[in-house]
Amino acid sequence: MAYVSRYMKQKEAEQQFLDAYHQFGDAIFRFCLVKVSNQELAEDITQETFIKYWQYLRDGKEITNTRSLLYTIANNAAKDWYKKKKAVSLDDRMEVGKEPIAVETPAEVQAAYNEVLDTISELEEGDREVLLLTHVEGLPPREIGEMLGESANTISVRLNRATKRLKKLLYV
């Protein structure tokens, strides 16, 4: 009987994992790509994120918000990579290039998009983080606060200040 129970828990965990991957896999990859500006590295961090998520499921840990957990794991993995790397070389960035928004997007829109991304990359890590999580991934301040261990109000204030700093850099 214990074997059947373990088997059922295993199947339930597998289904949870597959559901989470299908629902959040692309978004986590995009988030990682924006964080590290390298497609292969973003794929690696996404894979690492889902491996850690699987370990959570396998260990039977309680997960109250799957999306928040996945973004937290991905964010921490990207931070760990930056700590190891410290500086991103200009050659690496130029080799990878920017991902186009869409094939049919006018060149002016793509240029503006790339300008905003470049300008965001000049901001401090905290500013980049809240801007990308809000505007690229569409997360509300409450969920960002859960991920970062801060209140939704604090995130809203940080977002407002980061937006002002971004506008100042873009329009000066």
Residue pairs with C-beta under 8 A, 6 or more apart in sequence:
9 60
13 54
13 57
13 58
16 57
16 66
17 50
17 53
17 54
17 57
20 50
20 53
20 66
20 70
21 50
23 66
23 67
24 66
24 67
24 70
25 46
25 50
27 137
28 46
28 49
28 50
28 70
28 71
28 74
29 42
29 43
29 46
30 136
30 137
31 71
31 74
31 75
31 132
31 133
31 136
31 137
32 41
32 42
32 43
32 45
32 46
32 49
32 74
32 77
32 78
33 39
33 42
33 99
34 117
34 132
34 136
35 42
35 45
35 74
35 75
35 78
35 132
36 42
36 45
36 78
36 81
36 82
37 88
37 93
37 96
37 121
38 92
38 96
39 96
39 99
41 81
45 74
45 77
45 78
45 81
46 74
48 73
48 77
49 70
49 73
49 74
49 77
50 70
52 73
52 77
53 66
53 69
53 70
53 73
56 63
56 69
57 63
63 69
65 143
65 146
67 139
67 143
68 143
68 146
68 147
71 133
71 137
71 139
71 143
71 147
72 147
72 148
75 129
75 147
75 148
79 125
98 110
98 114
98 117
100 110
101 109
101 110
101 113
105 113
115 170
116 166
116 170
119 166
119 169
119 170
120 127
120 128
120 131
120 132
120 166
121 128
122 169
123 131
123 162
123 165
123 166
123 169
126 158
126 162
127 158
127 161
127 162
127 165
127 166
128 162
129 148
130 144
130 155
130 158
130 159
130 162
131 159
131 162
131 163
131 166
133 139
133 144
133 147
134 140
134 141
134 144
134 159
139 147
140 152
141 152
141 153
141 155
141 156
141 159
142 152
142 155
144 150
144 152
144 155
145 151
145 152
145 154
145 155
148 155
150 158
